[in-house]
Amino acid sequence: MDWRLASDIGGTFTDLAYISSDGELVTAKVPSSPPQYGRAVVDGAGQLAKTAGLALADMTEMVHGCTVATNAILEGKGARTALVTTGGFRDVLELRRIRVPRLYEPLYVKPEPLAPRNLRFEVTERIGADGSVVTPLDEAQLDSVAAEIAKVDVEAVAVCFLHSYRNETHERRAGDILRSALPGLFVTLSVDVLPQMREYERTSTTVVNAYVGPPVKTYLDGMQRDLKAAGCPAHVSVMQSSGGVVDAEAVKEKPAQIVECGPAAGVVGAAWLAGTLGQKNLITFDMGGTTAKGSMIENGGLIFAEDYEVGDSMNTPGAIAGGGGYALRLPVIDISEVGAGGGSYVWLDRAGAIKVGPQSAGAAPGPACYNEGGTRPTVTDANVVLGFLNQSSLAGGSVPIDASLSRAALQETIAIPVGLDLFAAAYGVHQVANATMVRAIKAVTTYRGRDPREFALAAFGGNGGVHGVGIARSLDIRRVIVPPAAGVFSAVGLLLAEKSVSVVRAFSCDLKSLDRTAADAAIDALRSDARRLLDISEDKAAYRLQAELRYVGQAFELTVDLKADSAAALDLAELRRRFDAEYAQRFGHAFDAEKPVEIVSLKLIGRDRTHRTASSLTLHATPAGQSVRDVWFGPDHGLHSTRIVGRAELSPTPEQGPLIVEEYEGTTVVPPDAQVHRDANSNIVIDLDGGV
């Protein structure tokens, strides 16, 4: 029987999922295997196949999510990258934008460019803003630059010329010359990565693509070899940061599109969940072993970031925050990420304050309780001390733990130096972790002018259910939903994702004087690009048209749906009203009708409308039986003898906490002042302060 597998590699665990034709969900969770991550995928696939009665030889597709591109940037382990650019623009990566992430830090130092100055080369050429050739490309000079690059031992070359989005001929020619002179190097052009205005963002995105290109290719090639060696012929597809799935070979050409592919899968799954619940507005909280991610489902749809940065301690979207990472202006689901997860180290700063992350114990050596050589306490160790987590094993018994090691590490590092008893120290760590993660939620809600109190919270990831209620209370959210297989929900999201791509093209004009014929020609070109990337015919394609709009004179844009099939059918007055409304909600005001609005670019989301995903999921969990253990719920509630149950033991009728729900994929904590029930779709629903 042919079947599809999803695999999601995290810093601590690798999650796998399979959905049968009748919606039955089978999952597996195994420790990640750095640096050869493919081994964990093959091992986990074998375990899952055995459980589900499947054969690896019958697997037709593996849909994959990973953090390899993000980690290459965060850890500074990407390719040694050169930049070839227009004369006079060598230092665009240094100049950046004026924003800084910490307002009251005058000595803040910007991150080092991914292409250092000695590897940035200028070439004489110039394209005007109207697309005309001002100065022809000096090919002899480019030959000399190629000879210099050959001497400095680089692995990748990014090419970004001024205004190439208007006229790509110089960049195309430069790419041909460099590929011929430098065979074996990864050469990437801005016209293939981001054909849009904004010189810094376009240059940065192109350099990011070059920087992560070789490690992503090496990673995917290794994954495919490991699968083949295991007797698995599966075709590999990869989640994009935009929430769509594409062929692995396309990813190797444009690897920057998967920088946030792992977190995106969880949000895609949450959007599916919102649809099954009839819950239009949902905040997603995804907490794994190394990071915590926040995003938002609004009116049942995904929200995309107009600007995005990667590489800071918190990956940030939007025009308000940012300045601490590298601009990545590709289609990205609006996700904010902080370095706080179950494996994040707990430490004291010089003032004696408790801090969490961003450094993590990862899969090796892991938290102290893993007894694998780690001695520093982590968030997981604090949760073990509190009794939130099982004190003998995790992941259904597959990961044995030693709670005494958690107590010793936390006592020595936090409790004694701060002068707290052990429970108080552990709960303090739990609260600090919550406060750190609340930043991620606010970045995608309050920074966008949304009130979190109007949303429910979907908590997933290996630690989402442990911290979900605490996060919700901090934001005055009154309902928390923990979906089936929450601990591997990003893997489930991979199987629920559509086959889709996002493409964009520069198109600048005043909204009132829109040339509808020219706009439709650009839209037709976008449709053609989308069909080529999806490898489908027109009769299988569906499209969603968008535009980036701004008030004339501004330096940032907002994305608004056109809600039309063509520019010819576009209601310009209604589009202006929707732009004004979104602007007012985001920033608290909007300009009057006399202020002109301009279009900066056109976007298109194309999808294969014949691709089908599950309409419902069933998780056949066997009853876990009930037990009791002491759990500390903070100074307001103290120590409680708490029932430990499985999801199957929860009733459709709400019952009062405290309660701990333990499953193979994760744990859910229900405090004494909350109510919990299991709905018809097997979701755990926790209502706070009387519910919604």
C-alpha positions in Angstrom: 0.0 0.0 0.0 1.4 3.4 -1.0 1.7 5.9 1.8 3.0 9.3 2.8 5.2 10.1 5.8 5.9 13.4 7.5 9.2 14.0 9.3 10.0 17.1 11.4 13.5 17.4 12.8 14.0 19.5 15.9 17.0 20.3 18.0 16.0 17.6 20.6 13.5 15.3 19.0 12.6 14.1 15.5 8.8 13.8 15.0 7.1 11.6 12.5 3.4 11.2 11.5 1.3 9.2 9.1 -2.4 9.6 8.3 -4.3 6.7 6.8 -7.0 7.0 4.2 -9.7 6.9 6.9 -8.0 9.6 9.0 -6.3 7.5 11.5 -3.2 9.2 12.9 0.0 7.2 13.8 3.0 9.0 15.2 6.5 8.4 16.4 9.0 10.5 18.4 12.7 9.7 18.5 15.8 11.6 19.7 17.4 13.7 16.9 20.8 12.5 15.7 23.1 15.4 15.1 25.0 16.0 12.9 23.6 13.2 10.7 20.0 14.0 11.2 18.8 11.6 8.5 19.6 8.6 10.7 16.8 9.6 13.2 14.4 10.0 10.3 15.1 6.5 9.0 15.0 5.0 12.5 11.7 6.8 13.3 10.2 5.8 9.9 11.0 2.2 10.6 9.4 2.4 14.1 6.3 4.1 12.7 6.0 1.7 9.8 6.1 -1.3 12.1 3.4 0.2 14.4 1.1 0.9 11.4 1.8 -2.3 9.6 3.4 -0.5 6.6 6.5 -1.2 4.5 9.3 1.4 3.9 9.5 0.1 0.3 5.9 1.3 -0.3 6.5 4.9 0.9 5.9 7.2 -2.0 6.5 10.6 -0.5 8.2 12.0 2.6 7.1 15.5 3.5 9.9 17.1 5.5 10.4 20.0 7.9 13.7 21.0 9.4 15.8 23.7 11.0 19.0 23.3 9.0 18.8 26.7 7.3 17.9 28.5 10.5 20.6 26.8 12.5 23.2 27.5 9.8 22.5 31.2 10.3 22.2 31.1 14.1 25.3 29.1 14.6 27.4 30.9 11.9 28.0 27.6 10.1 26.7 28.5 6.6 28.8 28.6 3.4 31.7 31.0 3.0 29.9 33.5 0.8 31.0 36.2 -1.7 28.8 39.0 -2.9 29.1 40.6 -6.4 27.3 43.9 -6.7 27.1 47.2 -8.5 30.0 49.6 -8.1 29.4 51.9 -5.1 27.1 49.4 -3.3 29.6 47.2 -1.6 28.6 48.2 1.9 24.8 47.9 1.7 24.9 44.9 4.1 26.8 47.1 6.6 24.5 50.2 6.3 21.3 48.1 6.7 18.4 50.1 8.1 18.5 52.5 11.1 16.4 50.2 13.3 18.0 48.6 16.4 16.3 46.0 18.5 17.2 47.6 21.9 16.3 51.2 22.0 18.3 52.2 25.1 21.6 50.5 24.1 23.6 53.2 22.3 26.6 50.9 22.0 24.6 48.2 20.2 26.7 46.4 17.6 24.9 45.2 14.4 25.5 41.5 13.5 28.4 40.8 11.2 27.3 40.5 7.5 27.1 36.9 6.2 29.3 38.1 3.4 32.3 39.8 5.0 33.7 43.0 3.4 36.8 41.2 2.0 34.5 38.9 0.1 32.3 41.7 -1.4 33.2 42.7 -4.9 32.1 45.6 -7.1 31.5 45.5 -10.8 30.9 48.5 -13.2 27.4 48.4 -14.4 24.2 50.4 -13.9 20.5 49.8 -14.6 18.3 52.8 -14.0 15.1 52.8 -11.9 13.1 52.7 -15.1 15.0 49.6 -16.4 17.1 51.4 -18.9 20.8 50.5 -19.2 22.8 53.5 -17.8 26.2 51.8 -17.9 26.8 48.5 -19.7 28.2 45.5 -17.7 32.0 45.5 -17.8 32.5 41.8 -18.5 36.3 42.0 -18.5 36.1 43.4 -14.9 33.7 40.6 -14.0 36.2 38.1 -15.3 38.8 39.6 -13.0 36.4 39.4 -10.0 35.8 35.7 -10.8 39.5 35.1 -10.8 39.8 36.8 -7.4 36.9 34.8 -6.0 38.6 31.6 -7.1 41.6 32.5 -4.9 39.7 33.1 -1.7 38.1 29.7 -1.1 34.4 30.5 -1.1 31.5 28.0 -1.4 28.8 30.3 -2.6 28.4 33.6 -4.6 25.5 36.0 -4.4 24.9 38.5 -7.2 22.8 41.6 -6.6 22.8 44.5 -9.0 21.0 47.8 -8.7 17.5 47.9 -10.1 17.9 44.4 -11.6 14.2 43.8 -10.7 13.4 46.2 -13.6 15.9 44.8 -16.0 17.5 41.4 -15.3 19.9 41.2 -18.3 23.1 42.3 -16.4 22.5 39.9 -13.6 21.7 37.0 -15.9 24.9 37.6 -17.9 26.9 37.9 -14.7 25.4 34.6 -13.5 26.5 32.8 -16.7 30.0 34.2 -16.5 30.5 33.3 -12.8 29.0 29.8 -13.2 31.3 29.1 -16.2 34.4 30.5 -14.4 33.6 29.0 -10.9 32.2 25.5 -11.6 31.0 23.7 -8.4 30.2 26.9 -6.5 26.6 27.8 -5.5 25.8 30.9 -7.5 22.5 32.7 -6.8 21.0 35.8 -8.4 18.7 38.3 -6.8 16.3 38.2 -9.8 15.7 34.5 -9.0 15.3 35.1 -5.2 13.6 38.4 -4.8 12.8 40.5 -7.9 11.6 43.5 -5.9 12.7 47.0 -4.9 14.6 47.8 -1.6 18.3 47.3 -2.1 19.2 46.2 1.4 16.4 43.7 1.8 17.1 42.3 -1.7 20.8 42.0 -1.1 20.4 40.5 2.3 17.8 37.9 1.1 20.1 36.9 -1.8 23.1 36.6 0.5 21.1 34.5 3.0 20.1 32.2 0.1 23.7 31.8 -0.9 24.9 31.3 2.7 22.5 28.5 3.4 22.6 26.9 -0.1 25.5 24.5 0.3 24.5 23.2 3.8 20.9 22.7 2.8 21.9 20.8 -0.4 24.3 18.7 1.6 21.6 18.0 4.2 18.9 17.1 1.7 21.3 15.0 -0.4 22.3 13.1 2.7 18.6 12.6 3.7 17.8 11.2 0.3 20.8 8.8 0.4 19.8 7.6 3.9 16.3 6.8 2.7 17.5 5.0 -0.4 20.0 3.0 1.6 17.1 1.9 3.9 15.2 0.6 0.9 12.8 3.5 0.8 12.2 5.0 -2.7 10.1 7.9 -1.4 10.2 11.2 -3.2 11.2 14.0 -0.8 9.1 17.2 -0.5 9.9 20.1 1.8 7.7 22.6 3.6 8.4 26.2 2.7 8.3 29.2 5.2 5.1 30.3 3.4 3.3 27.1 4.4 3.3 25.3 1.1 5.1 22.1 0.1 7.5 21.9 -2.8 9.9 19.4 -4.3 13.3 19.0 -2.6 15.1 19.7 -5.9 13.4 23.2 -6.1 14.5 23.9 -2.5 18.1 23.2 -3.4 18.0 26.1 -5.9 16.2 28.5 -3.5 17.0 27.2 0.0 16.2 30.5 1.8 12.5 29.7 1.3 12.7 27.0 4.0 14.3 29.1 6.8 11.1 28.8 8.9 9.7 25.6 7.4 9.5 23.7 10.7 7.5 26.3 12.6 5.4 27.0 9.5 4.2 23.4 9.5 2.7 23.8 12.9 0.8 26.9 12.0 -0.5 25.2 8.9 -1.8 22.4 11.1 -3.4 25.0 13.5 -5.2 26.6 10.5 -6.6 23.2 9.7 -7.6 22.8 13.3 -9.3 26.2 13.4 -11.4 25.2 10.4 -12.5 21.9 12.1 -13.5 23.8 15.2 -15.2 26.7 13.5 -12.7 28.9 15.5 -11.9 31.8 13.1 -9.3 33.5 15.4 -6.5 31.4 17.0 -3.1 32.1 18.4 -0.6 29.3 18.0 2.0 28.5 20.6 4.5 25.9 19.6 7.1 25.1 22.2 9.7 22.4 21.5 13.1 21.5 22.9 15.1 24.6 21.8 12.7 27.3 20.8 9.1 28.6 21.3 7.1 30.0 18.4 4.0 32.2 18.2 1.8 32.9 15.2 -1.8 33.9 14.5 -4.8 32.5 12.5 -7.2 35.3 11.7 -10.6 34.9 10.0 -9.5 31.3 9.4 -6.4 32.2 7.3 -2.7 32.3 7.7 -1.0 35.7 8.3 2.1 36.6 6.4 5.0 38.9 7.4 5.8 41.9 5.2 9.3 42.0 6.7 11.1 39.3 8.5 14.5 38.9 10.2 16.3 35.7 11.1 19.4 35.3 13.2 18.5 37.4 16.3 17.7 36.0 19.7 14.1 36.5 18.6 13.2 36.1 15.0 10.9 39.0 14.3 8.2 40.1 11.8 6.9 43.5 11.0 8.0 47.1 10.7 8.0 48.0 14.4 10.4 45.5 15.9 13.6 44.2 14.4 17.1 45.3 13.5 18.9 42.5 15.3 19.0 39.9 12.5 19.3 39.5 8.8 16.5 40.7 6.5 14.6 37.9 4.7 12.0 39.3 2.4 10.6 36.1 1.1 7.0 34.9 1.8 7.0 33.8 5.4 4.2 33.0 7.7 4.1 35.6 10.4 6.0 33.7 13.1 7.9 35.0 16.0 10.5 32.8 17.6 12.5 33.0 20.9 15.3 30.8 22.2 13.3 29.3 25.0 12.3 25.6 25.0 12.4 22.5 27.2 16.1 22.1 26.7 17.0 25.8 27.2 19.6 26.3 29.9 18.6 28.1 33.1 21.2 30.5 34.5 21.7 33.6 36.7 22.9 36.9 35.3 25.3 39.2 37.2 22.5 40.7 39.2 21.3 37.3 40.3 18.2 37.3 38.1 16.9 34.0 36.6 17.4 33.8 32.9 16.2 31.2 30.3 18.1 30.4 27.1 18.8 31.1 24.3 21.5 28.4 24.6 20.1 24.9 24.7 21.2 21.4 25.8 19.6 20.0 22.6 19.4 16.3 22.1 23.0 15.7 23.3 23.7 16.0 26.2 20.1 17.0 26.9 18.7 18.2 30.2 20.4 17.0 33.4 17.6 14.5 34.0 18.5 12.6 30.8 21.7 11.4 32.6 23.7 11.7 29.3 26.4 14.0 30.7 24.5 17.2 31.0 24.9 18.9 34.4 23.4 22.3 33.7 19.7 22.7 34.6 17.1 23.3 31.9 13.4 24.3 31.7 12.6 20.6 31.5 14.5 20.0 34.8 12.4 22.7 36.5 9.2 21.1 35.2 10.4 17.7 36.5 11.0 19.2 39.9 7.5 20.7 40.0 5.9 17.4 39.0 4.5 18.7 35.7 6.5 16.0 33.9 6.7 12.4 34.6 9.6 11.8 37.0 10.8 8.4 35.6 10.5 8.7 31.8 9.3 10.9 28.8 7.9 10.2 25.3 5.9 7.2 26.4 8.8 5.6 28.3 11.3 5.9 25.4 13.4 8.5 27.2 14.2 7.4 30.8 15.0 10.2 33.2 16.4 10.6 36.7 14.5 13.3 38.6 17.2 13.4 41.3 19.6 14.9 38.8 17.1 17.7 38.0 16.8 18.5 41.7 20.6 18.5 42.2 21.3 20.7 39.2 18.5 23.2 40.0 19.5 23.3 43.7 23.1 24.1 43.0 22.6 26.5 40.1 19.5 28.5 41.1 18.0 27.7 44.5 21.1 28.0 46.7 22.6 31.1 45.0 19.2 32.9 45.0 18.2 31.7 48.5 15.0 30.0 47.5 13.6 26.6 48.3 13.6 24.1 45.5 10.0 24.4 44.5 10.1 28.2 44.5 13.2 28.1 42.4 11.7 25.7 39.9 8.4 27.7 39.7 10.4 30.8 39.2 12.2 29.2 36.2 8.8 28.2 34.8 7.4 31.7 35.1 10.5 33.3 33.6 10.3 30.8 30.7 6.6 31.9 30.2 7.5 35.6 30.3 10.2 35.0 27.7 7.8 33.2 25.4 5.0 35.8 25.8 7.3 38.1 23.8 6.9 35.8 20.8 3.1 35.9 21.1 2.9 39.7 21.5 5.2 40.2 18.4 2.5 38.6 16.2 -0.6 40.0 18.0 -0.2 43.3 19.9 2.5 44.5 17.5 -0.1 44.0 14.7 -2.8 45.8 16.6 -4.6 42.6 17.6 -6.0 42.0 21.1 -5.0 38.5 22.3 -8.1 38.3 24.5 -10.2 37.9 21.4 -8.4 34.7 20.5 -8.2 31.2 21.7 -4.7 29.6 22.2 -3.6 26.4 20.4 -0.8 24.9 22.4 1.4 22.2 20.8 5.0 21.0 20.5 6.6 18.8 23.0 6.2 21.4 25.8 3.3 23.5 24.6 0.8 21.7 26.8 3.0 22.2 29.9 3.3 26.0 29.5 0.1 26.7 27.5 -2.1 27.7 30.5 0.6 30.0 31.9 1.0 31.7 28.6 -2.7 32.2 28.3 -3.1 33.7 31.7 -0.3 36.2 31.0 -2.3 37.4 28.0 -5.8 37.1 29.5 -6.8 34.4 27.0 -9.6 32.3 28.4 -9.4 29.1 26.3 -6.5 26.8 25.5 -6.8 24.0 23.0 -4.3 21.1 22.8 -4.8 19.1 19.6 -4.3 15.4 19.2 -0.7 14.4 18.8 0.2 17.9 20.0 3.8 16.9 20.7 4.3 16.1 17.0 1.8 18.5 15.6 4.2 20.2 13.2 4.8 16.8 11.6 1.0 16.4 11.4 0.8 19.9 9.8 3.2 18.7 7.1 0.7 16.1 5.9 -2.1 18.7 6.1 -0.3 21.3 4.0 -1.3 22.2 0.5 1.0 21.9 -2.5 1.4 25.7 -3.0 4.0 28.4 -3.8 4.2 32.1 -3.3 5.6 34.3 -6.1 6.1 38.1 -6.3 6.9 40.6 -9.0 7.8 44.3 -8.7 4.9 46.5 -10.0 5.0 50.2 -9.0 2.2 52.7 -9.7 -0.3 55.0 -8.1 -3.4 53.1 -7.1 -5.7 55.5 -8.8 -3.8 55.4 -12.1 -3.4 51.6 -12.2 -2.7 50.3 -15.7 -5.0 47.3 -15.6 -3.6 45.8 -18.8 0.0 46.0 -17.5 -1.1 44.6 -14.2 -2.9 41.7 -15.8 0.2 40.9 -17.9 2.3 40.8 -14.6 -0.4 38.6 -13.0 -0.3 36.2 -16.0 3.5 36.0 -15.6 3.1 35.2 -11.9 0.5 32.5 -12.7 3.0 31.0 -15.2 5.7 31.0 -12.5 3.5 29.3 -10.0 2.4 26.6 -12.4 6.0 25.9 -13.3 7.1 25.6 -9.7 4.2 23.4 -8.9 4.6 21.4 -12.1 0.8 21.4 -12.8 -1.5 22.5 -15.6 -3.8 25.4 -15.6 -6.9 23.3 -15.0 -5.4 22.1 -11.7 -4.3 25.5 -10.4 -6.0 27.9 -8.0 -4.8 31.4 -7.3 -5.0 34.1 -4.6 -3.9 37.5 -5.7 -2.4 40.2 -3.4 -0.7 43.5 -3.6 1.8 45.4 -1.4 0.4 48.8 -0.8 1.7 51.9 1.0 0.9 55.6 1.4 3.1 57.6 -1.0 6.3 58.6 0.7 6.4 55.8 3.2 9.2 53.2 3.4 7.2 50.1 4.2 4.2 48.3 2.8 1.2 46.2 3.9 -0.1 43.2 2.0 -3.8 43.3 1.1 -5.8 40.7 -0.8 -7.1 41.9 -4.2 -10.2 39.7 -3.8 -10.4 39.6 -7.6 -9.3 37.2 -10.3 -7.7 39.9 -12.4 -6.8 43.6 -12.3 -9.5 44.2 -14.8 -12.1 43.1 -12.3 -10.5 44.9 -9.4 -12.6 47.4 -7.3 -10.0 50.1 -6.6 -12.1 52.0 -4.1 -12.8 48.9 -2.1 -9.1 47.9 -2.2 -8.2 51.4 -0.8 -10.8 51.0 2.0 -9.4 47.6 3.0 -5.9 49.0 3.0 -6.9 52.0 5.2 -8.7 49.6 7.6 -5.7 47.3 7.9 -3.4 50.3 8.4 -5.6 51.7 11.1 -5.8 48.4 13.0 -2.0 47.9 12.7 -0.9 51.4 13.7 -3.9 53.1 15.4 -4.6 55.6 12.7 -5.0 56.0 8.9 -4.6 59.0 6.6 -7.5 60.7 4.9 -8.7 59.9 1.4 -6.5 62.7 0.0 -3.4 60.9 0.8 -2.4 58.9 -2.3 -1.7 55.2 -2.1 0.7 53.3 -4.4 1.2 49.7 -5.3 4.7 48.5 -4.9 4.5 44.8 -6.0 2.0 42.1 -6.9 1.9 38.8 -5.2 0.3 35.5 -6.1 -0.2 32.3 -4.0 -0.7 29.4 -6.3 -1.9 26.0 -5.2 -2.7 22.6 -6.6 -6.5 22.5 -6.0 -6.6 18.7 -6.8 -4.3 18.0 -3.8 -6.4 16.5 -1.0 -5.7 16.4 2.8 -7.5 14.7 5.6 -10.9 16.1 6.6 -10.7 14.6 10.1 -8.2 12.9 12.4 -8.5 10.1 14.9 -5.9 9.2 17.3 -6.4 5.8 18.7 -4.7 6.2 22.1 -5.0 3.3 24.5 -6.1 4.2 28.0 -3.1 5.0 30.1 -4.7 4.2 33.4 -4.7 6.6 36.3 -2.1 7.4 38.9 -1.4 10.2 41.3 1.7 12.3 42.1 2.4 15.5 44.0 2.6 18.6 41.8 3.6 22.2 42.9 1.3 24.8 41.2 3.0 27.9 42.6 2.6 29.8 45.8 -1.1 30.5 45.2 -2.1 26.8 45.1 0.9 25.0 46.6 1.4 21.2 46.5 -1.5 19.1 45.2 -2.0 15.4 45.0 -2.8 15.4 41.3 -4.4 12.7 39.1 -2.4 11.6 36.1 -4.5 10.5 33.1 -4.4 9.9 29.4 -6.3 11.8 26.8 -8.7 8.9 26.5 -9.7 9.2 30.2 -10.9 12.8 29.7 -14.7 13.3 29.6 -16.7 15.5 27.2 -18.1 17.0 30.5 -15.8 19.7 31.9 -14.1 18.7 35.1 -12.1 20.8 37.6 -8.3 20.7 37.8 -5.8 19.9 38.9 -5.0 17.3 36.3 -2.0 16.2 34.3 -2.6 14.6 30.9 0.3 12.4 29.9 0.7 11.1 26.3 3.4 9.5 24.2 4.0 12.9 22.4 3.7 15.3 25.3 2.1 16.4 28.5 -0.7 18.9 29.3 -0.9 20.6 32.7 -4.3 21.7 34.0 -4.0 23.8 37.2 -6.5 23.8 40.1 -8.4 26.9 38.9 -9.1 25.6 35.4 -11.6 23.2 33.8 -10.9 20.7 31.1 -12.8 18.4 28.8 -12.2 16.4 25.6 -14.3 17.6 22.6 -15.7 15.5 19.8 -12.4 15.8 17.8 -10.3 14.6 20.7 -8.9 18.0 21.4 -8.1 18.8 25.0 -10.0 22.1 25.8 -9.0 24.0 28.9 -11.2 26.9 30.1 -9.9 29.5 32.4 -11.9 31.8 34.7 -15.2 30.4 33.7 -14.4 29.7 30.1 -15.3 31.5 26.9 
